[in-house]
Amino acid sequence: MAIYHLRVTMISRSAGRSATAAAAYRSAELIVDQRTGLAFDYRARGGVDHVETLAPADAPTWVQDRAALWNAVELAETRKNSQVAREIRVALPCELDAAQRLQLVRDFCQHEFVARGMIADIALHAPGREGDERNHHAHILLTTREIGPEGFTTKNRDWNAKELLEGWREAWARDINHTLERCGAETRVDHRTLEAQHVEAQERAQEAWERGDEVEALRETVRAVSLDRQPLPQLSAGAWQLKERGIEVASVQVWREIKEQAVEVARVAQELAERARTWLERVAERAAEQVRDVVERVAPADAWGEFFAAAAPGASAAAEGLARDLEVERRLEAQREAAEREARERVQEQERRAHERDDGHDHGW
């Protein structure tokens, strides 16, 4: 099932990071940092499915050279605490194939970042060997300065706006859902908080119960149960490395506990969904049997009330229409039978009178 994940972080020198190191690691390449002389060689790293750079039309051609691009970014920054790049990490739907995942990321980067003047260096990663096999994801490194034909110029502070980040989150959900719909997948994602989605599911379930739509009510109830959990906390890079090495610090313990709770909630929701599905199938089967029985033996009018009371309330509109149709048919049949009976009686009466006349004539002779 597709999940929603979009996380934005800054790559800052104050945290001991560099754009050249980040780009080398995510692309599994060798990049030598011209500012520090350090070489970042990750060519032996596996799991990188695709890398490419997307840039505005007026950007110089050298930005397509990954090493040249991120060295230019580093050289444009002079402060020791400079924020040299922005990284966006997104989860990719496992329902899509490799080409569809790539096109999804390309389109998103083009209309949300490149169209605003940023350069987007994208790397699509495969699931880890020991992790969830559905964990396809992408890393997107973004420049923070405007760029023209001559290179980087000033930093664009508008790109730090909170409203812009919220817009990216919403746009990513929208793009995923459009792609899933085009590919025929039924699952959808939601960029809102778990709490907001949970409240909405509860409200929809209540509204469905009130209008008698049990199918929709059960579906939203299951959805509400699956959303009734805490969000998985983000681990820092250091804490994540400790987790991978099996060292249980406090933040890792909390992360594991919440993940276990999420797994249990998912299990309960799945069990509830299966029970609801079984119940609905039985209701539908029972209703179908009753419909067949009624059609075969045109039941009297008072039988319809009992039949539709036993049928699923979610199908009440269709049931009432069927009841009306069958009642009309029953009345027409009764009228036809009455007319035929009256005609037979007239013929019989005529025959009786004719016989009486014939008998009288015989006695007269």
Salt bridges, closest charged atoms under 4 A:
GLU29 OE2 - ARG66 NH1 2.80
ASP41 OD2 - ARG43 NH2 2.78
GLU52 OE1 - HIS50 NE2 2.61
GLU52 OE1 - ARG106 NH2 2.79
GLU74 OE1 - ARG13 NH2 2.83
GLU74 OE1 - ARG35 NE 3.56
GLU77 OE2 - ARG145 NE 2.75
GLU77 OE1 - LYS155 NZ 3.63
GLU87 OE2 - ARG26 NE 2.50
GLU87 OE2 - HIS139 ND1 2.73
GLU112 OE2 - HIS111 ND1 3.00
GLU112 OE1 - ARG116 NH1 3.16
GLU112 OE2 - ARG174 NH2 3.88
ASP121 OD2 - ARG66 NE 2.85
ASP132 OD2 - ARG134 NH2 2.80
ASP175 OD2 - HIS111 NE2 2.65
ASP175 OD1 - ARG174 NE 3.53
ASP190 OD2 - ARG192 NH2 2.66
GLU200 OE1 - ARG192 NH2 2.86
GLU200 OE2 - ARG204 NH2 3.41
GLU200 OE1 - ARG223 NH2 2.93
ASP213 OD2 - ARG211 NH2 3.97
GLU216 OE1 - ARG219 NH1 2.46
GLU220 OE1 - ARG223 NH1 3.00
GLU244 OE2 - LYS243 NZ 2.65
GLU248 OE2 - ARG256 NE 2.67
GLU264 OE2 - ARG267 NH2 2.63
GLU271 OE1 - ARG267 NH1 3.12
GLU271 OE2 - ARG275 NH2 2.80
ASP293 OD2 - ARG297 NH2 2.74
GLU327 OE2 - ARG330 NH2 2.94
GLU327 OE2 - ARG331 NE 3.01
GLU329 OE2 - ARG336 NH2 3.61
GLU333 OE1 - ARG336 NH2 2.51
GLU342 OE2 - ARG346 NH1 3.31
GLU349 OE2 - ARG352 NH2 2.30
GLU349 OE2 - ARG353 NE 2.92
GLU351 OE1 - HIS355 NE2 3.99
GLU356 OE2 - ARG352 NH1 2.57
